């Protein structure tokens, strides 16, 4: 069973469709509030990561293993520029 707010939303959508009226724009400043909230979340995540990096001993941090690959000029025999 649908809740009352869901019924009102559906009635509003049907009325807009019947009258061919577009959805009204969001209130002014909504985008800035959303962006500020997203920036605050990103800032908290960065600060938490930085704090974790400071408190974790260096030997406990995972290391990135990069495969060793010979470059073309190193693999070519007889070159004088080595």
C-alpha atoms as an extended CHARMM CRD file, in Angstrom:
* protein
*
        82  EXT
         1         1  UNK       CA              0.0000000000        0.0000000000        0.0000000000  PROA      1               0.0000000000
         2         2  UNK       CA              1.3760000000        3.3670000000       -1.0130000000  PROA      2               0.0000000000
         3         3  UNK       CA              2.0410000000        6.0330000000        1.5630000000  PROA      3               0.0000000000
         4         4  UNK       CA              0.1960000000        9.3180000000        1.4480000000  PROA      4               0.0000000000
         5         5  UNK       CA              3.2450000000       11.2570000000        0.2320000000  PROA      5               0.0000000000
         6         6  UNK       CA              3.7230000000        8.7470000000       -2.5990000000  PROA      6               0.0000000000
         7         7  UNK       CA              0.0750000000        9.1940000000       -3.6130000000  PROA      7               0.0000000000
         8         8  UNK       CA              0.4770000000       12.9880000000       -3.5720000000  PROA      8               0.0000000000
         9         9  UNK       CA              3.6260000000       12.7290000000       -5.6870000000  PROA      9               0.0000000000
        10        10  UNK       CA              1.8520000000       10.5610000000       -8.2380000000  PROA      10              0.0000000000
        11        11  UNK       CA             -1.1540000000       12.9040000000       -8.3750000000  PROA      11              0.0000000000
        12        12  UNK       CA              1.1760000000       15.8810000000       -8.8500000000  PROA      12              0.0000000000
        13        13  UNK       CA              3.0140000000       14.0830000000      -11.6640000000  PROA      13              0.0000000000
        14        14  UNK       CA             -0.2440000000       13.1510000000      -13.3930000000  PROA      14              0.0000000000
        15        15  UNK       CA             -1.4970000000       16.7380000000      -13.0690000000  PROA      15              0.0000000000
        16        16  UNK       CA              1.7380000000       18.1220000000      -14.5440000000  PROA      16              0.0000000000
        17        17  UNK       CA              1.5450000000       15.6230000000      -17.3840000000  PROA      17              0.0000000000
        18        18  UNK       CA             -2.1010000000       16.5060000000      -18.0550000000  PROA      18              0.0000000000
        19        19  UNK       CA             -1.4130000000       20.2430000000      -18.0210000000  PROA      19              0.0000000000
        20        20  UNK       CA              1.9700000000       19.8320000000      -19.7920000000  PROA      20              0.0000000000
        21        21  UNK       CA              3.7230000000       21.9590000000      -17.2020000000  PROA      21              0.0000000000
        22        22  UNK       CA              7.4370000000       21.3640000000      -16.6470000000  PROA      22              0.0000000000
        23        23  UNK       CA              8.8470000000       20.4860000000      -13.2490000000  PROA      23              0.0000000000
        24        24  UNK       CA              9.7330000000       23.7070000000      -11.3990000000  PROA      24              0.0000000000
        25        25  UNK       CA             13.4440000000       24.4220000000      -10.9580000000  PROA      25              0.0000000000
        26        26  UNK       CA             15.0050000000       23.6880000000       -7.5690000000  PROA      26              0.0000000000
        27        27  UNK       CA             15.1690000000       26.5420000000       -5.0790000000  PROA      27              0.0000000000
        28        28  UNK       CA             18.0780000000       28.9640000000       -5.5110000000  PROA      28              0.0000000000
        29        29  UNK       CA             21.2750000000       27.8760000000       -3.8070000000  PROA      29              0.0000000000
        30        30  UNK       CA             20.4540000000       24.1590000000       -3.8440000000  PROA      30              0.0000000000
        31        31  UNK       CA             23.4070000000       23.3250000000       -6.0960000000  PROA      31              0.0000000000
        32        32  UNK       CA             25.7970000000       25.2850000000       -3.8980000000  PROA      32              0.0000000000
        33        33  UNK       CA             24.5500000000       23.4690000000       -0.7740000000  PROA      33              0.0000000000
        34        34  UNK       CA             24.9760000000       20.0930000000       -2.4730000000  PROA      34              0.0000000000
        35        35  UNK       CA             28.4710000000       21.0350000000       -3.6730000000  PROA      35              0.0000000000
        36        36  UNK       CA             29.4410000000       22.2820000000       -0.2010000000  PROA      36              0.0000000000
        37        37  UNK       CA             28.2540000000       19.0130000000        1.3540000000  PROA      37              0.0000000000
        38        38  UNK       CA             30.2270000000       16.9620000000       -1.1950000000  PROA      38              0.0000000000
        39        39  UNK       CA             33.3440000000       19.0630000000       -0.5710000000  PROA      39              0.0000000000
        40        40  UNK       CA             32.9760000000       18.5860000000        3.1890000000  PROA      40              0.0000000000
        41        41  UNK       CA             32.7690000000       14.8030000000        2.7470000000  PROA      41              0.0000000000
        42        42  UNK       CA             35.8410000000       14.8170000000        0.4740000000  PROA      42              0.0000000000
        43        43  UNK       CA             37.7580000000       17.0210000000        2.9310000000  PROA      43              0.0000000000
        44        44  UNK       CA             36.9250000000       14.6840000000        5.8400000000  PROA      44              0.0000000000
        45        45  UNK       CA             38.0250000000       11.6790000000        3.7700000000  PROA      45              0.0000000000
        46        46  UNK       CA             41.3350000000       13.3600000000        2.8600000000  PROA      46              0.0000000000
        47        47  UNK       CA             41.9980000000       14.3410000000        6.4650000000  PROA      47              0.0000000000
        48        48  UNK       CA             41.1890000000       10.8190000000        7.6710000000  PROA      48              0.0000000000
        49        49  UNK       CA             43.5460000000        9.3290000000        5.0720000000  PROA      49              0.0000000000
        50        50  UNK       CA             46.2980000000       11.7710000000        6.0480000000  PROA      50              0.0000000000
        51        51  UNK       CA             45.8070000000       10.9630000000        9.7340000000  PROA      51              0.0000000000
        52        52  UNK       CA             45.9650000000        7.2360000000        8.9820000000  PROA      52              0.0000000000
        53        53  UNK       CA             49.1560000000        7.7390000000        6.9610000000  PROA      53              0.0000000000
        54        54  UNK       CA             50.7490000000        9.6720000000        9.8420000000  PROA      54              0.0000000000
        55        55  UNK       CA             49.7990000000        7.1320000000       12.5070000000  PROA      55              0.0000000000
        56        56  UNK       CA             50.6050000000        3.9680000000       10.5330000000  PROA      56              0.0000000000
        57        57  UNK       CA             54.2740000000        2.9620000000       10.8260000000  PROA      57              0.0000000000
        58        58  UNK       CA             56.1150000000        2.9950000000        7.5190000000  PROA      58              0.0000000000
        59        59  UNK       CA             56.8600000000       -0.7380000000        7.6120000000  PROA      59              0.0000000000
        60        60  UNK       CA             53.1270000000       -1.5080000000        7.9380000000  PROA      60              0.0000000000
        61        61  UNK       CA             52.0700000000        0.3760000000        4.8380000000  PROA      61              0.0000000000
        62        62  UNK       CA             51.5810000000       -1.6990000000        1.7000000000  PROA      62              0.0000000000
        63        63  UNK       CA             54.1440000000       -1.2140000000       -1.0240000000  PROA      63              0.0000000000
        64        64  UNK       CA             53.5020000000       -1.0810000000       -4.7240000000  PROA      64              0.0000000000
        65        65  UNK       CA             55.4950000000       -3.6500000000       -6.6480000000  PROA      65              0.0000000000
        66        66  UNK       CA             56.5070000000       -2.3910000000      -10.0780000000  PROA      66              0.0000000000
        67        67  UNK       CA             57.7230000000       -4.9930000000      -12.5600000000  PROA      67              0.0000000000
        68        68  UNK       CA             61.1890000000       -4.4970000000      -13.9880000000  PROA      68              0.0000000000
        69        69  UNK       CA             61.1030000000       -4.1410000000      -17.7600000000  PROA      69              0.0000000000
        70        70  UNK       CA             64.1250000000       -3.5280000000      -19.9700000000  PROA      70              0.0000000000
        71        71  UNK       CA             63.8130000000       -0.4420000000      -22.1230000000  PROA      71              0.0000000000
        72        72  UNK       CA             64.4340000000       -0.6440000000      -25.8750000000  PROA      72              0.0000000000
        73        73  UNK       CA             67.7990000000        1.1120000000      -25.7410000000  PROA      73              0.0000000000
        74        74  UNK       CA             68.9380000000       -1.1530000000      -22.8940000000  PROA      74              0.0000000000
        75        75  UNK       CA             67.9580000000       -4.3230000000      -24.7480000000  PROA      75              0.0000000000
        76        76  UNK       CA             69.6900000000       -3.3800000000      -28.0230000000  PROA      76              0.0000000000
        77        77  UNK       CA             73.2020000000       -4.8790000000      -28.0880000000  PROA      77              0.0000000000
        78        78  UNK       CA             76.1230000000       -2.9460000000      -29.5360000000  PROA      78              0.0000000000
        79        79  UNK       CA             74.8960000000        0.5630000000      -28.8210000000  PROA      79              0.0000000000
        80        80  UNK       CA             77.5860000000        2.9980000000      -27.7090000000  PROA      80              0.0000000000
        81        81  UNK       CA             75.3100000000        5.3030000000      -25.7000000000  PROA      81              0.0000000000
        82        82  UNK       CA             75.0230000000        2.9680000000      -22.7020000000  PROA      82              0.0000000000
